[in-house]
Amino acid sequence: MTVQLQNKDAQLEDSAVIIETTESFLRDLKNFPLAEQEQVNNKLQAIASLIEEETLDELVQLFNKVKGIKLTNYSSSLYQLKVSSTIEILLFFEEDPLFERKIITLLHVFYRQDMEKAIADFVKSFYQNEISEMPTISDVD
């Protein structure tokens, strides 16, 4: 099994597991002190090790599903990953059966105390098109 770490806009290559980063994740990470950036990097290395050891079941058990978001089918793959007692990562975990790949997309990294705001901001930005296209009560009549 191979692991590939890449920017979300990069071309997909043959790989069983791909870990993508978004610009927002990288921007968030740069705002953390170096010691905490190292904690995040260490957690990502641990994830890469689990993937290389083909222990995907253990990996998925580290993810906590984000509940209460039901705007699109992506909500089923939205997870949080605990980095430390104070830091979390918001991510997508997708299985692509067509190409037999698993894709982890790192969306945001944030302090646990800011979790509600981080998720709300993500939902607002990610689902903006969905929200604007949702019918209003007057449209339903």
C-alpha positions as CSV (number, residue, x, y, z in Angstrom):
1,M,0.0,0.0,0.0
2,T,1.3,3.4,-0.8
3,V,0.6,6.8,0.8
4,Q,0.6,10.0,-1.1
5,L,0.5,13.5,0.6
6,Q,-0.5,16.2,-1.8
7,N,-2.2,19.5,-2.3
8,K,-5.9,19.2,-3.1
9,D,-5.4,20.7,-6.6
10,A,-2.7,18.2,-7.5
11,Q,-3.2,15.5,-10.1
12,L,-4.2,12.1,-8.6
13,E,-1.8,9.3,-9.2
14,D,-2.0,5.6,-8.6
15,S,-2.2,5.3,-4.8
16,A,-4.3,3.3,-2.4
17,V,-4.6,6.2,0.1
18,I,-4.2,9.9,-0.6
19,I,-3.9,12.5,2.1
20,E,-4.8,15.9,0.6
21,T,-4.4,19.3,2.2
22,T,-6.5,22.4,1.5
23,E,-5.2,25.9,1.5
24,S,-7.4,26.7,4.5
25,F,-5.8,23.8,6.5
26,L,-2.3,25.1,5.6
27,R,-3.3,28.7,6.5
28,D,-4.7,27.5,9.9
29,L,-1.6,25.5,10.6
30,K,0.7,28.4,10.0
31,N,-1.2,30.4,12.7
32,F,-0.2,27.8,15.4
33,P,3.0,28.1,17.4
34,L,5.8,25.9,16.1
35,A,5.4,23.4,19.0
36,E,1.8,22.8,18.1
37,Q,2.6,22.6,14.4
38,E,4.9,19.8,15.3
39,Q,2.1,18.0,17.2
40,V,-0.1,18.2,14.2
41,N,2.7,17.0,11.9
42,N,3.5,14.1,14.3
43,K,-0.2,13.1,14.3
44,L,-0.2,13.1,10.5
45,Q,3.0,11.0,10.5
46,A,1.2,8.5,12.8
47,I,-1.7,8.4,10.4
48,A,0.7,7.8,7.5
49,S,2.3,4.9,9.4
50,L,-1.1,3.3,10.1
51,I,-1.9,3.6,6.4
52,E,1.5,2.1,5.4
53,E,0.9,-0.8,7.8
54,E,-2.5,-1.3,6.2
55,T,-4.4,-0.8,9.5
56,L,-7.2,1.3,8.0
57,D,-9.7,0.1,10.5
58,E,-7.5,1.5,13.3
59,L,-7.2,4.7,11.4
60,V,-10.9,5.2,10.9
61,Q,-11.5,4.5,14.6
62,L,-9.4,7.7,15.3
63,F,-11.9,9.8,13.4
64,N,-15.0,11.1,15.1
65,K,-18.0,11.7,12.8
66,V,-19.3,15.3,12.8
67,K,-23.0,15.0,13.5
68,G,-25.9,17.3,12.8
69,I,-24.9,18.4,9.3
70,K,-27.3,17.1,6.7
71,L,-27.1,19.5,3.7
72,T,-25.4,17.1,1.2
73,N,-24.1,13.6,0.9
74,Y,-20.6,14.9,2.1
75,S,-21.9,15.2,5.6
76,S,-21.5,11.4,6.0
77,S,-17.8,11.7,5.5
78,L,-17.0,14.8,7.6
79,Y,-14.9,13.9,10.6
80,Q,-12.8,15.4,13.4
81,L,-9.4,14.0,14.4
82,K,-8.1,14.7,17.9
83,V,-4.4,15.8,17.7
84,S,-4.0,16.6,21.4
85,S,-6.2,17.6,24.3
86,T,-6.4,21.1,22.7
87,I,-6.1,20.7,18.9
88,E,-8.4,19.0,16.4
89,I,-8.5,18.6,12.6
90,L,-11.6,18.7,10.5
91,L,-11.4,16.3,7.5
92,F,-13.2,14.4,4.8
93,F,-12.7,10.7,4.6
94,E,-13.9,9.2,1.3
95,E,-13.7,5.8,-0.2
96,D,-13.4,5.8,-4.0
97,P,-14.4,2.3,-5.1
98,L,-14.0,3.0,-8.8
99,F,-10.2,3.6,-8.3
100,E,-9.9,1.6,-5.1
101,R,-8.6,4.6,-3.2
102,K,-9.3,6.1,0.2
103,I,-8.9,9.9,0.3
104,I,-8.4,12.0,3.4
105,T,-8.8,15.7,2.9
106,L,-7.5,17.9,5.7
107,L,-9.9,20.9,5.8
108,H,-9.1,22.9,9.0
109,V,-7.0,22.6,12.1
110,F,-8.3,24.4,15.2
111,Y,-8.2,24.6,19.0
112,R,-10.8,22.4,20.6
113,Q,-12.4,25.4,22.3
114,D,-13.1,26.9,18.8
115,M,-14.7,23.7,17.5
116,E,-18.2,25.0,17.1
117,K,-17.1,28.1,15.3
118,A,-14.7,26.1,13.1
119,I,-17.4,23.7,12.0
120,A,-20.0,26.5,11.5
121,D,-17.5,28.5,9.4
122,F,-16.7,25.5,7.3
123,V,-20.3,24.6,6.8
124,K,-21.1,28.2,5.8
125,S,-18.3,28.4,3.3
126,F,-18.5,24.8,1.9
127,Y,-22.2,24.7,1.6
128,Q,-22.8,28.3,0.4
129,N,-24.1,27.1,-3.0
130,E,-26.4,24.6,-1.4
131,I,-27.7,27.1,1.1
132,S,-28.4,29.7,-1.6
133,E,-30.2,27.1,-3.8
134,M,-32.4,25.8,-1.0
135,P,-36.1,26.7,-1.4
136,T,-37.6,29.2,1.0
137,I,-40.9,28.8,2.6
138,S,-42.5,31.0,0.0
139,D,-41.1,28.8,-2.8
140,V,-42.8,25.7,-1.3
141,D,-46.4,27.0,-1.7
